[in-house]
């Protein structure tokens, strides 16, 4: 089981797609493209960048993991603690913790970090998200 297989993005029936493939070729990318450069697009970019950090994890590329997590944090910093049902504060904290683990354990970091299970909860919908206006 890869760390991605526990995440809350189901693969199509009969598929063995990784979490990263599902996000990069799936919902987040379609939503980001639909938003264009408008409000909300940065949120989806942040999720896509988070997914790409785990591609670098699979390749054991510490620099790539740190770089993508830095970009994720830069995109998600403008968002509140919860957005569209996702616990953004938890995701940001996880990015910081993984980035630190990678920096402090150059030889063992791939075995010490896992992806955060991204799950949505209706209780975290605020109601003022731009995506809900359409």
N, C-alpha and C positions, 0 to 999 in steps of 0.2 A: 504494500500500500504506500503510495507516495503521499506527501503531506497535502497535496491538492485534492486527493480523492475524498477527503472528509468534508470538503467545502460544499456549501449549499447551492451549487449550480449543477443540476442534474445533466448528465450527458444524454444525447439522443439515444433512443432504444438501440441496443446492440453496439453502441459506440464505446471506444476506449479513450476518448479525448481526455486530455489533462485539463485541469482548471484553467491554465493559461490559454490553451487553445480555445476553450469555450468562451472565455472573456474576450480574447483578442479577435476571434472571428464571429463573435456572437452579439449578444444583447448590448453590452456596454459600447461596442464599436458602432453598432447601428444607431443607438441613442445619441452618441457623441456626434456622429455625422448629421443626424437629423437636427440637432441643436445648432450645428454650424459653429460660428464664433460667438453665439449668443449666450445669455445667462444659462448656467447649468452645464455647459460644455466642459468647463474646467473640472467639474466633479467627475464626469465620466473619464476624462483624461487621467485623473488621479487613480481611478480604479484600474484602468488599462495599464498604467505604469506600475501599479502594485503587482499586477499579474506578470508583467514582464520581469520584475525582480526575481520571480520564482523560476523563470526560464534560466536566468543567470545562476540561480541556486542549483538547478539541475546540471548545469555545466561546471559547477564549482568555481564560478567566477566571482570572487569577492568584490573586486572593483565594480563590476556590473551590478551586483546586488546593492551595494552602498549607493551607487549613482542613481539607480532607479528608485530606491527608497527616498533619497533626497528629493528627487523630482516629485514623487508621490506626496511627500510632506508639503512641498511648495504649492502644489495644486490644491491640497485639502485644507491648508491653513485658513483659507477664507471662509470655510464652511463651519456651521455651528456643530455642537457636540453630536447632534443627531440630524440626519438629512435623508429624506426619502426612505425612512425606515431602517437605515444603517447606523450603527453606533460608530460615528466618525471619530469621536474622541478615543475610543478603544483601538480603532485602526491606526490612528496617529501614534498612540502610545506603543503599539506593537511594532510599528516601523522604527521608532526610536530604539526600542529594546533590541530588535534584530540587528540594526545598524551597529549598535554598540557591541553586541556579541560577535559580529563578524570582525570588527576592528580589534577586539581584545583577545580573540582566539584564532589566530591566522591558520593554525593547522587543523583544528577540530570543529570550526564553526558549522560546516554542512550537517554534521550529526547533532548539533546543539540547537538548531532553529527549525521551526515548522511554520507553515502558513497559518494565518488566523482564519478560523471558519467564519466566512462572511454570511451572516444570516440577517434577514429583514424581519422587522416586527412592526405591526400596525401601530403599536403603542409609541413608536418612535417617529411616526409621521407627525409633522408639526402643522401641516395644512397650508403653509405659506410658500411651499416649494414652487419654483417657477414651472416645473413640469406639470404640476397639478392645475395650472391655469388654462391649459389648452382643452 
